[in-house]
Each structure stands twice: as structure tokens, then as C-alpha cells.
């Protein structure tokens, strides 16, 4: 690019055109081919750099070229990607994006799980929580006063693929020798709470369980 002052002596001191002044004896700036050629080539270069072909009948090509090269790009950030890893890292830093922006969603190494991988169920008497690793924790209670030498069926709120362990406790009062309670017939969908007698059995209220598996 050039200013008219670089190719024409009658331009102003700061390199601009002037209409001149007859009374003041100041000559008007002459129109020089070099200046017009410079403007022409600058504008043509913008159009062609955007991949457009100069069209004598289209007076919007410079605008289209600028839009294509900047705001209306069909492949945003492709130039940054093509510049390599260092350019990508700089761009992420400039955007204020940390390490999380580079991670994929998933359960593998260096991945970030989303909330769909934290499934949960919560009812009045039971609850279940599944973690991204696939581990499931469940708990619940058997309301009322379980009878001695009785069995009660319990259903897990969330079905296991594989049960690892089930622990059951019984709340007993007024007993010197408490009954025992155990989990029997454990299945992926549920299990039985079995209450066995003990000496000096007192009043009981509520049985509780916690189960773990995948």
C-alpha cells in the first residue's frame, strides 16, 4: 500500500490529496496511476485471498471477501488447527479455557463423566446410586416389627448385574440375647431378610440393609 505523497510531489505534507488553491498558489494534487494501481491491487488481493474470482459486474466482492475471511467463515478456526499444537494451546489460553476443555466425555483415563453416568433412585424406603465406574450402592429398610423365625422379601430399587455384598442389621430393644438377622437368597434383583431367634428376645423395629455391586 502507498500514499499519494509517495508518488506525487503536489500532495500535502502528510501524504494526502489536496484540491489546491488558485489564490494561494497551491497546486491541486495530480492523479497518478501508481496510487490508483496500489488501491486496485490491494482490493483485488483481498478478494482473491478469499478464493473469489474478480467479477466486473459484482460490486460487493470486497465485502464478501472480508466476511468470508473473518465473521462468516465456513470453517472457523481451521487456520489455528493447521498452525499446530502450540497455536491451539495459545488459543485455548487466550479464551480462558483450562484442561477440562481438552477432555472428552466418558469413563476412561483423562475423560470427564457427565451427570447421565450418575444414575440414582430415591424412594420412601430405599435408595440407589450408580457411579461412572459402574459401581452401585443401594440401601433400604423393612418397616415394622419383623417376627422371629420369619423371612421377608426385599427388592433392590436398581437391578445389579453382579452383587458383591449385602449387609443387614436389625433394631432390637429390651433384649438380653438378641436375635440374628441375615441376607439370604441374594439375587441381582433382591434378597430375603431372615430373622432367627435368640435368647431373651425383646421387641424389634425396622431392619436395614446396604448392598454393593455392579
BASE-162412 format. One line per 10 residues: number of its first residue (from 1); their letters; for each residue x, y, z of N, C-alpha, C, O. Coordinates in pm, whole numbers, plus 50000, padded with zeros to 5 digits. Layout:
<lodos>
NUM) a) X Y Z X Y Z X Y Z X Y Z; ... .
</lodos>
This chain:
<lodos>
1) xxxxxxxxxx) 50085 49881 50000 50000 50000 50000 50089 50124 50000 50200 50123 50054; 50038 50231 49938 50113 50356 49939 50018 50474 49954 49897 50463 49933; 50077 50588 49992 50002 50713 49995 50043 50794 49872 50153 50780 49820; 49950 50880 49828 49976 50960 49708 50102 51043 49723 50170 51072 49625; 50133 51083 49847 50252 51164 49871 50382 51094 49837 50486 51158 49821; 50376 50960 49825 50496 50886 49793 50528 50887 49643 50640 50857 49602; 50428 50924 49562 50449 50925 49417 50414 51059 49352 50429 51074 49231; 50368 51155 49431 50326 51284 49375 50367 51396 49469 50329 51399 49586; 50447 51489 49415 50501 51599 49495 50397 51701 49535 50418 51775 49631; 50282 51708 49463 50181 51809 49495 50088 51764 49607 49992 51835 49639 .
11) xxxxxxxxxx) 50113 51651 49667 50031 51606 49780 50066 51689 49903 50167 51759 49904; 49983 51680 50006 50011 51751 50130 50131 51689 50200 50178 51582 50162; 50179 51758 50303 50297 51709 50373 50273 51574 50441 50366 51494 50459; 50148 51550 50479 50120 51421 50543 50073 51316 50442 50016 51214 50480; 50098 51340 50312 50075 51240 50211 49933 51227 50163 49894 51119 50118; 49852 51333 50170 49713 51326 50128 49688 51411 50003 49771 51493 49963; 49571 51387 49942 49532 51467 49826 49489 51606 49871 49444 51625 49984; 49504 51703 49782 49455 51839 49808 49392 51896 49681 49437 51869 49570; 49286 51976 49701 49223 52042 49586 49306 52162 49539 49281 52216 49431; 49402 52201 49620 49485 52316 49584 49414 52448 49610 49300 52449 49656 .
21) xxxxxxxxxx) 49480 52558 49580 49423 52692 49597 49484 52784 49492 49604 52811 49492; 49396 52832 49401 49444 52922 49296 49495 53051 49358 49601 53102 49321; 49418 53104 49455 49457 53230 49518 49586 53215 49597 49668 53307 49603; 49603 53098 49657 49723 53078 49739 49839 53022 49662 49947 53002 49717; 49817 52997 49535 49925 52944 49454 49962 52800 49487 50075 52758 49467; 49862 52726 49538 49887 52585 49574 49826 52496 49467 49707 52506 49438; 49906 52412 49408 49858 52324 49302 49777 52208 49358 49807 52154 49464; 49673 52171 49285 49595 52053 49323 49678 51927 49300 49765 51923 49213; 49650 51827 49379 49724 51701 49365 49688 51632 49234 49570 51615 49201; 49788 51594 49161 49765 51523 49036 49729 51376 49065 49783 51315 49157 .
31) xxxxxxxxxx) 49639 51323 48985 49601 51183 48998 49704 51099 48926 49721 51110 48805; 49773 51015 49001 49881 50935 48946 49840 50788 48936 49774 50734 49024; 49880 50726 48827 49846 50585 48804 49897 50495 48916 49831 50399 48954; 50016 50527 48970 50075 50443 49074 49984 50432 49196 49971 50325 49256; 49922 50546 49234 49834 50545 49350 49710 50461 49325 49669 50381 49410; 49649 50479 49207 49529 50402 49175 49560 50253 49159 49482 50167 49199; 49675 50224 49100 49715 50084 49087 49735 50018 49223 49700 49901 49243; 49790 50094 49316 49811 50040 49451 49678 50005 49517 49663 49897 49574; 49581 50098 49509 49449 50071 49567 49382 49953 49499 49323 49868 49565; 49391 49949 49367 49330 49840 49290 49386 49705 49333 49311 49610 49357 .
41) xxxxxxxxxx) 49519 49697 49342 49582 49569 49373 49557 49525 49517 49544 49406 49546; 49550 49622 49608 49518 49590 49747 49380 49527 49757 49362 49424 49822; 49281 49591 49692 49144 49541 49696 49132 49407 49624 49063 49316 49671; 49199 49396 49509 49194 49270 49434 49256 49156 49515 49210 49043 49510; 49362 49189 49587 49428 49086 49668 49335 49035 49778 49335 48915 49808; 49257 49124 49840 49160 49082 49942 49060 48984 49883 49032 48880 49941; 49005 49020 49766 48904 48935 49701 48963 48799 49665 48901 48696 49694; 49079 48798 49605 49138 48672 49559 49188 48586 49675 49190 48464 49665; 49228 48650 49785 49272 48574 49902 49157 48496 49965 49178 48397 50035; 49035 48543 49940 48917 48473 49992 48871 48363 49898 48768 48299 49922 .
51) xxxxxxxxxx) 48945 48341 49790 48909 48237 49696 48805 48278 49594 48747 48192 49528; 48781 48408 49581 48683 48458 49485 48753 48501 49356 48869 48541 49356; 48679 48491 49247 48729 48536 49117 48676 48675 49089 48556 48700 49103; 48763 48766 49050 48720 48903 49023 48608 48905 48918 48619 48843 48812; 48502 48977 48951 48384 48984 48864 48352 49130 48837 48322 49206 48929; 48360 49170 48711 48339 49310 48673 48198 49358 48706 48176 49478 48718; 48102 49266 48720 47963 49303 48744 47922 49294 48891 47806 49321 48924; 48014 49256 48977 47981 49240 49120 48055 49345 49201 48178 49342 49210; 47979 49439 49259 48040 49547 49336 48040 49517 49486 48061 49607 49568; 48016 49391 49522 48014 49354 49665 48124 49254 49700 48120 49194 49807 .
61) xxxxxxxxxx) 48220 49236 49612 48319 49130 49633 48414 49157 49750 48454 49064 49820; 48449 49282 49771 48536 49312 49884 48464 49279 50014 48523 49220 50105; 48336 49317 50024 48257 49286 50143 48246 49135 50163 48265 49084 50273; 48216 49064 50055 48204 48918 50064 48335 48854 50108 48337 48760 50187; 48445 48908 50056 48576 48853 50091 48607 48873 50239 48656 48782 50305; 48578 48993 50289 48603 49022 50431 48517 48932 50520 48564 48879 50620; 48390 48914 50482 48301 48827 50559 48351 48683 50559 48348 48615 50661; 48396 48638 50445 48445 48500 50434 48573 48480 50514 48593 48375 50574; 48658 48580 50514 48786 48569 50583 48775 48590 50733 48863 48549 50808; 48666 48654 50777 48655 48685 50919 48526 48633 50980 48522 48520 51029 .
71) xxxxxxxxxx) 48420 48713 50977 48299 48683 51052 48219 48566 50999 48158 48494 51078; 48217 48545 50871 48131 48443 50813 48210 48327 50754 48178 48279 50646; 48311 48282 50823 48394 48175 50773 48319 48043 50771 48242 48013 50863; 48340 47964 50668 48272 47835 50657 48343 47727 50737 48284 47622 50764; 48465 47750 50775 48540 47652 50854 48615 47724 50965 48738 47737 50959; 48543 47771 51069 48605 47850 51175 48720 47777 51245 48713 47657 51269; 48824 47852 51275 48941 47806 51350 49025 47702 51276 49117 47644 51334; 48994 47678 51147 49075 47581 51072 49219 47628 51061 49311 47546 51061; 49238 47759 51051 49374 47810 51039 49453 47788 51167 49573 47760 51163; 49385 47800 51282 49453 47775 51409 49494 47629 51419 49605 47597 51461 .
81) xxxxxxxxxx) 49404 47541 51380 49434 47398 51385 49552 47363 51295 49639 47284 51332; 49554 47423 51177 49662 47393 51082 49796 47448 51129 49901 47403 51082; 49794 47545 51221 49919 47601 51272 49987 47509 51373 50103 47530 51408; 49916 47407 51420 49978 47309 51508 49940 47320 51654 49863 47407 51694; 49997 47229 51734 49962 47216 51875 49990 47342 51956 49911 47379 52043; 50101 47409 51927 50136 47530 52003 50033 47639 51981 49995 47708 52075; 49986 47654 51857 49885 47756 51827 49753 47722 51894 49684 47811 51944; 49718 47594 51896 49594 47552 51961 49601 47581 52111 49505 47632 52169; 49714 47549 52173 49732 47574 52316 49721 47722 52348 49659 47760 52447; 49782 47806 52264 49775 47951 52284 49632 48001 52270 49588 48086 52347 .
91) xxxxxxxxxx) 49559 47949 52172 49421 47990 52151 49334 47954 52271 49252 48034 52314; 49353 47833 52325 49275 47792 52442 49308 47880 52562 49219 47916 52640; 49435 47915 52578 49475 48003 52687 49413 48141 52671 49364 48200 52767; 49415 48193 52549 49357 48325 52523 49207 48327 52548 49152 48431 52585; 49142 48214 52528 48997 48204 52552 48965 48177 52698 48848 48175 52736; 49068 48157 52779 49046 48131 52921 48999 47990 52950 48938 47965 53054; 49027 47896 52858 48983 47758 52876 49094 47676 52941 49210 47683 52898; 49059 47598 53043 49157 47516 53113 49166 47376 53057 49127 47350 52943; 49217 47285 53139 49239 47147 53095 49109 47075 53063 49107 46986 52978; 48999 47113 53129 48872 47045 53105 48826 47060 52960 48757 46972 52908 .
101) xxxxxxxxxx) 48864 47170 52896 48822 47192 52758 48887 47094 52662 48841 47078 52549; 48993 47027 52706 49064 46933 52619 49018 46789 52640 49064 46698 52571; 48928 46768 52736 48887 46632 52771 48760 46591 52700 48671 46672 52674; 48752 46462 52668 48630 46405 52613 48541 46355 52726 48589 46331 52837; 48413 46339 52697 48319 46285 52794 48328 46133 52792 48326 46072 52685; 48339 46071 52909 48347 45927 52917 48395 45883 53053 48404 45964 53145; 48427 45755 53066 48472 45700 53193 48616 45650 53187 48664 45586 53281; 48685 45678 53078 48823 45634 53064 48921 45731 53127 48882 45832 53184; 49050 45697 53115 49154 45784 53170 49151 45920 53102 49139 45929 52980; 49163 46026 53183 49165 46165 53134 49035 46206 53066 49034 46299 52985 .
111) xxxxxxxxxx) 48925 46138 53098 48794 46176 53046 48708 46229 53160 48735 46203 53277; 48604 46305 53123 48516 46366 53222 48377 46303 53212 48315 46312 53107; 48326 46241 53320 48191 46185 53315 48086 46294 53325 48106 46394 53395; 47974 46276 53255 47864 46371 53271 47760 46313 53366 47773 46199 53411; 47657 46391 53397 47562 46352 53501 47480 46229 53464 47423 46165 53551; 47473 46195 53334 47399 46075 53296 47466 45949 53349 47403 45844 53356; 47593 45959 53388 47666 45845 53442 47651 45834 53594 47708 45744 53655; 47574 45925 53655 47548 45922 53799 47399 45893 53821 47329 45973 53882; 47352 45779 53772 47210 45745 53786 47176 45723 53933 47257 45671 54009; 47055 45762 53973 47014 45744 54112 46863 45721 54121 46787 45763 54034 .
121) xxxxxxxxxx) 46823 45652 54228 46682 45627 54259 46663 45656 54406 46746 45615 54488; 46556 45724 54441 46530 45758 54580 46381 45741 54609 46299 45815 54554; 46346 45645 54693 46207 45622 54731 46192 45644 54881 46287 45683 54949; 46072 45619 54933 46047 45640 55076 46130 45545 55162 46178 45584 55268; 46147 45421 55117 46215 45321 55199 46346 45269 55140 46408 45181 55199; 46389 45321 55025 46511 45270 54963 46575 45377 54875 46511 45474 54834; 46704 45357 54847 46776 45449 54760 46889 45373 54691 46939 45274 54742; 46927 45422 54572 47035 45360 54496 47114 45469 54425 47058 45569 54380; 47245 45447 54414 47333 45541 54346 47432 45463 54260 47501 45374 54310; 47437 45497 54131 47533 45435 54040 47641 45535 54005 47612 45652 53981 .
131) xxxxxxxxxx) 47765 45490 54002 47880 45576 53976 47936 45549 53836 47908 45444 53778; 48014 45642 53782 48067 45625 53646 48145 45495 53625 48148 45442 53514; 48208 45445 53730 48283 45319 53717 48192 45199 53700 48237 45090 53665; 48062 45219 53726 47966 45108 53721 47928 45057 53858 47831 44982 53871; 48002 45098 53962 47971 45056 54098 47835 45110 54141 47802 45226 54115; 47756 45024 54207 47623 45062 54254 47616 45041 54405 47652 44933 54454; 47572 45141 54478 47545 45131 54621 47396 45146 54642 47334 45238 54589; 47337 45055 54722 47194 45061 54749 47169 45039 54898 47246 44969 54965; 47064 45099 54948 47027 45080 55087 46876 45089 55101 46807 45142 55014; 46826 45035 55211 46682 45039 55232 46646 44988 55370 46733 44954 55449 .
141) xxxxxxxxxx) 46517 44985 55399 46472 44940 55529 46341 44862 55517 46262 44882 55426; 46322 44772 55613 46198 44697 55628 46126 44754 55748 46168 44733 55861; 46019 44826 55723 45948 44892 55832 45865 44793 55913 45824 44688 55863; 45840 44829 56038 45755 44746 56123 45837 44666 56221 45952 44700 56249; 45779 44560 56274 45845 44476 56373 45860 44335 56317 45769 44254 56330; 45974 44304 56256 45995 44171 56198 45979 44062 56303 46032 44073 56414; 45907 43957 56269 45886 43845 56360 46005 43750 56359 46073 43736 56257; 46030 43688 56472 46136 43590 56483 46103 43469 56396 45986 43432 56382; 46205 43408 56339 46190 43291 56251 46102 43324 56131 46020 43242 56089; 46121 43443 56077 46043 43485 55961 46136 43533 55850 46251 43572 55876 .
151) xxxxxxxxxx) 46085 43530 55728 46161 43574 55611 46082 43679 55535 45961 43664 55515; 46149 43784 55494 46083 43895 55425 46156 43923 55293 46279 43937 55291; 46082 43929 55185 46143 43957 55055 46168 44106 55036 46081 44189 55062; 46288 44139 54990 46326 44278 54964 46369 44291 54818 46444 44207 54767; 46325 44394 54752 46362 44417 54613 46452 44540 54603 46421 44645 54660; 46564 44525 54532 46653 44639 54513 46586 44743 54423 46519 44707 54326; 46602 44871 54452 46546 44974 54363 46615 44978 54226 46555 45021 54128; 46740 44931 54220 46814 44927 54093 46871 44786 54076 46936 44734 54167; 46848 44725 53961 46894 44588 53938 47045 44583 53918 47102 44661 53841; 47109 44490 53989 47252 44467 53972 47278 44377 53852 47192 44299 53811 .
161) xxxxxxxxxx) 47399 44388 53797 47449 44286 53706 47525 44180 53785 47528 44062 53748; 47585 44225 53895 47660 44134 53982 47662 44191 54123 47707 44303 54144; 47612 44114 54219 47609 44158 54358 47739 44117 54426 47783 44003 54415; 47801 44212 54498 47924 44182 54570 47897 44151 54717 47955 44056 54772; 47811 44228 54781 47787 44208 54924 47655 44272 54965 47613 44373 54908; 47590 44210 55064 47469 44266 55125 47483 44252 55276 47510 44143 55326; 47465 44361 55348 47471 44360 55494 47337 44405 55550 47279 44503 55504; 47287 44331 55653 47157 44362 55712 47174 44380 55862 47249 44305 55925; 47106 44478 55920 47104 44498 56064 46959 44505 56111 46869 44534 56033; 46939 44477 56241 46804 44477 56300 46805 44562 56425 46892 44546 56511 .
171) xxxxxxxxxx) 46709 44652 56435 46697 44738 56553 46613 44665 56657 46493 44646 56637; 46676 44625 56769 46608 44548 56873 46622 44620 57006 46728 44674 57037; 46512 44621 57086 46515 44684 57219 46467 44583 57323 46390 44493 57292; 46513 44600 57447 46465 44519 57559 46503 44374 57549 46424 44287 57587; 46621 44343 57500 46660 44203 57484 46797 44181 57545 46890 44260 57525; 46809 44072 57621 46940 44037 57674 47018 43953 57574 47141 43960 57568; 46948 43876 57499 47010 43796 57394 46936 43823 57264 46825 43773 57244; 46995 43899 57178 46923 43947 57060 46916 43840 56951 47003 43754 56942; 46811 43847 56869 46801 43757 56754 46904 43797 56647 46963 43905 56653; 46923 43711 56554 47014 43741 56443 46933 43767 56317 46822 43718 56300 .
181) xxxxxxxxxx) 46992 43845 56229 46927 43876 56103 47030 43859 55991 47147 43892 56009; 46987 43807 55878 47081 43780 55770 47015 43800 55635 46893 43800 55623; 47100 43817 55534 47053 43827 55396 47063 43689 55332 47171 43630 55330; 46953 43638 55281 46951 43506 55219 46893 43515 55079 46824 43611 55043; 46923 43413 54999 46872 43405 54861 46899 43535 54785 46809 43593 54724; 47023 43580 54790 47059 43707 54725 47058 43691 54573 47125 43602 54520; 46984 43775 54506 46974 43778 54360 47010 43918 54310 47025 44010 54390; 47024 43934 54179 47053 44066 54124 46939 44165 54143 46960 44286 54142; 46818 44112 54160 46700 44199 54174 46658 44220 54318 46582 44313 54347; 46705 44137 54411 46665 44150 54550 46717 44035 54635 46801 43957 54590 .
191) xxxxxxxxxx) 46665 44025 54757 46711 43921 54850 46605 43904 54959 46505 43975 54962; 46629 43810 55049 46541 43788 55163 46609 43831 55291 46728 43808 55310; 46533 43893 55380 46579 43920 55515 46523 43809 55604 46402 43793 55615; 46611 43733 55665 46569 43622 55751 46606 43654 55895 46721 43683 55925; 46507 43647 55985 46526 43676 56127 46525 43544 56203 46429 43467 56193; 46632 43517 56279 46642 43394 56359 46636 43430 56507 46685 43535 56547; 46576 43342 56590 46558 43375 56732 46689 43374 56809 46788 43312 56768; 46686 43444 56922 46798 43444 57015 46741 43442 57156 46623 43473 57172; 46818 43408 57257 46767 43401 57395 46734 43541 57445 46805 43637 57416; 46626 43552 57520 46587 43680 57577 46547 43780 57471 46582 43897 57481 .
201) xxxxxxxxxx) 46473 43735 57371 46437 43822 57260 46346 43936 57305 46246 43911 57372; 46379 44057 57270 46298 44172 57304 46220 44221 57184 46211 44151 57084; 46164 44341 57194 46086 44399 57085 46180 44447 56973 46288 44499 57000; 46136 44429 56849 46217 44474 56736 46141 44576 56654 46018 44576 56651; 46214 44661 56587 46151 44759 56497 46249 44794 56386 46357 44847 56411; 46208 44764 56266 46283 44801 56145 46412 44720 56126 46492 44702 56218; 46428 44673 56003 46554 44612 55959 46612 44700 55849 46537 44760 55771; 46743 44709 55843 46810 44796 55746 46913 44716 55667 46972 44621 55718; 46934 44755 55542 47035 44685 55462 47114 44785 55378 47069 44896 55349; 47234 44742 55342 47314 44814 55244 47375 44709 55151 47425 44607 55197 .
211) xxxx) 47371 44735 55021 47420 44640 54922 47515 44710 54825 47502 44829 54798; 47610 44633 54775 47709 44688 54683 47732 44590 54569 47735 44469 54590; 47749 44643 54449 47776 44556 54335 47789 44637 54207 47812 44758 54210; 47773 44568 54095 47783 44632 53964 47660 44597 53881 47648 44642 53767 .
</lodos>
